[in-house]
Amino acid sequence: MEMLEQKIKNKTAEIGVIGLGYVGLPLCLQFTKKGFDVLGIDIKKERVKLVNQGKSYIEDADQQGIKEAVESGKLSATWDYDKIQECDVIQICVPTPVNVNKEPNTIYITDTTREISKRLRKEQLIILKSTTFPETTEKVILPILEKSGFKVGKDFYLAFSPERIDPGNKEYTIENTPVIVGGVTKKCTHLAKLLYISVMQRVIAVSSSGIAEMTKLLENTFRNVNIALVNELALLCERMKIDIWEVIDAASTKPFGFMPFYPGPGVGGHCISIDPYYLSWKAREYDFHTSFIELSAKVNENMPYFVVDKVIQALSENNVCPSGARVLILGVAFKRDVNDQRDSPALKVMGILKQRVKEVIYNDPYIDKIKGTRERSISLTESLLKKVDCVLITTDHRVYDYNWIVRNAKLVVDTRNATKWIKKKNVVRIGC
Ligand SMILES: NC(=O)c1ccc[n+]([C@@H]2O[C@H](COP(=O)([O-])OP(=O)(O)OC[C@H]3O[C@@H](n4cnc5c(N)ncnc54)[C@H](O)[C@@H]3O)[C@@H](O)[C@H]2O)c1
């Protein structure tokens, strides 16, 4: 039998990807582009059907690429876990959310691992890509896999390789964003590195899966803490009547030692707003309190309330009684130019605002419907802009014509500095 290493080198290894979402689908495509055959597995039958029809539902997995991969037979999808026995490599890309108490919910990765364990065979490489707390690979995944009777590093291989994709980012793609790999044994690391170097530009091997897990959490906590810092400074700047946006632009001219982060209505998405909680939860097991994470959560989670207060104040100053006001929210995706509404701060703002004004409606060119509600995106017209009492910019999608919006709206509250170049009296920006 051809050994796994040889199969990876020859690109004859069959690649499995479990979880065909924002991470999994672009990953499938990257492997097919580089010549591998890929099998995608998802419990959502609708997604499996779409993939097999050659249709993409994720921005970063281009439609044409998926179509060609399916037509050429390089990509197929299934919900049948028995098929993973055919895969030489299995990458786990399932969600890692938090529960209402902000504690890690690892059920998706443990369920998936149990399914793999039942069917594990010799010479398979399992790679966890989902973001999670340090020790997950060795203390959660490994024991489940070893229930199969096989030994890691000898019969099968196990590694952690955090996904670093930034949806919507055209400069840094899945191919040119360096990949981190950390295996449970040296052979595991070696095989995982070999795999990714055949499809990505740069791979960095670290000495353990724990280092790789912590690396991802450092990256996301770093963002979370720095966003909190500028959010706090934005509140101070408001009080001092200093424009935080101009301050950040000026500080950004320093060619070293500074990296710009921007204020906004809060943090969201399936990473920045969740991952730090994985770390703070794990830290408690070691009698350790991650004070920076707690502090940044406090600041960032206050932002939607601050934004709502800002709208109420702006309405009052415009002689509109808030309880009778209609507010149009622009952008409910958690960040610009994506269709991801998970944990979006705009949705939080919307919920709080509804208790304070008469009506809240929204427009988002990327999001037709808000999940779990009846809310639908309303088409953005001149008459709508003229009709509402306030337009609240929560996500600065590039397709919006901000000049036209400001020209036609009575009042604009801008949480993203999308109206940076527009100096009009009807615009109120946070942090100024
Ligand atoms: N979205 C991002 O920008 C991003 C970036 C880096 C890392 N991550 C991490 O990657 C992981 C996946 O995130 P995502 O955004 O792709 O999630 P997603 O929700 O877009 O996709 C996950 C997919 O997994 C499927 N799934 C759930 N349970 C399953 C099971 N038992 N078997 C098979 N399929 C199952 C779901 O149906 C869904 O299609 C998370 O840990 C996340 O933190 C996400």
The ligand as a Gaussian input file, in Angstrom:
#p B3LYP/6-31G(d) Opt

LIG

0 1
 N      -15.399000      32.394000       9.613000
 C      -14.151000      32.795000       9.768000
 O      -13.779000      33.861000       9.315000
 C      -13.131000      31.936000      10.478000
 C      -11.775000      32.268000      10.346000
 C      -10.835000      31.501000      10.978000
 C      -11.242000      30.429000      11.752000
 N      -12.569000      30.120000      11.888000
 C      -12.932000      28.970000      12.701000
 O      -13.241000      27.900000      11.819000
 C      -14.298000      27.095000      12.362000
 C      -15.434000      27.004000      11.373000
 O      -15.969000      28.285000      11.177000
 P      -16.885000      28.646000       9.942000
 O      -16.983000      30.127000       9.960000
 O      -16.424000      27.975000       8.717000
 O      -18.268000      27.990000      10.408000
 P      -19.587000      27.764000       9.489000
 O      -20.725000      27.756000      10.416000
 O      -19.563000      28.725000       8.354000
 O      -19.378000      26.314000       8.887000
 C      -19.341000      25.171000       9.684000
 C      -20.024000      24.041000       8.938000
 O      -19.879000      22.860000       9.748000
 C      -21.053000      22.091000       9.598000
 N      -21.153000      21.123000      10.689000
 C      -21.526000      21.343000      11.980000
 N      -21.467000      20.194000      12.668000
 C      -21.057000      19.232000      11.808000
 C      -20.808000      17.842000      11.927000
 N      -20.962000      17.194000      13.095000
 N      -20.428000      17.158000      10.838000
 C      -20.276000      17.795000       9.634000
 N      -20.488000      19.108000       9.468000
 C      -20.865000      19.817000      10.535000
 C      -22.154000      23.120000       9.578000
 O      -23.335000      22.609000       9.011000
 C      -21.529000      24.238000       8.728000
 O      -21.820000      24.107000       7.355000
 C      -14.674000      27.743000      13.689000
 O      -13.949000      27.140000      14.717000
 C      -14.180000      29.167000      13.530000
 O      -13.863000      29.769000      14.760000
 C      -13.513000      30.851000      11.235000

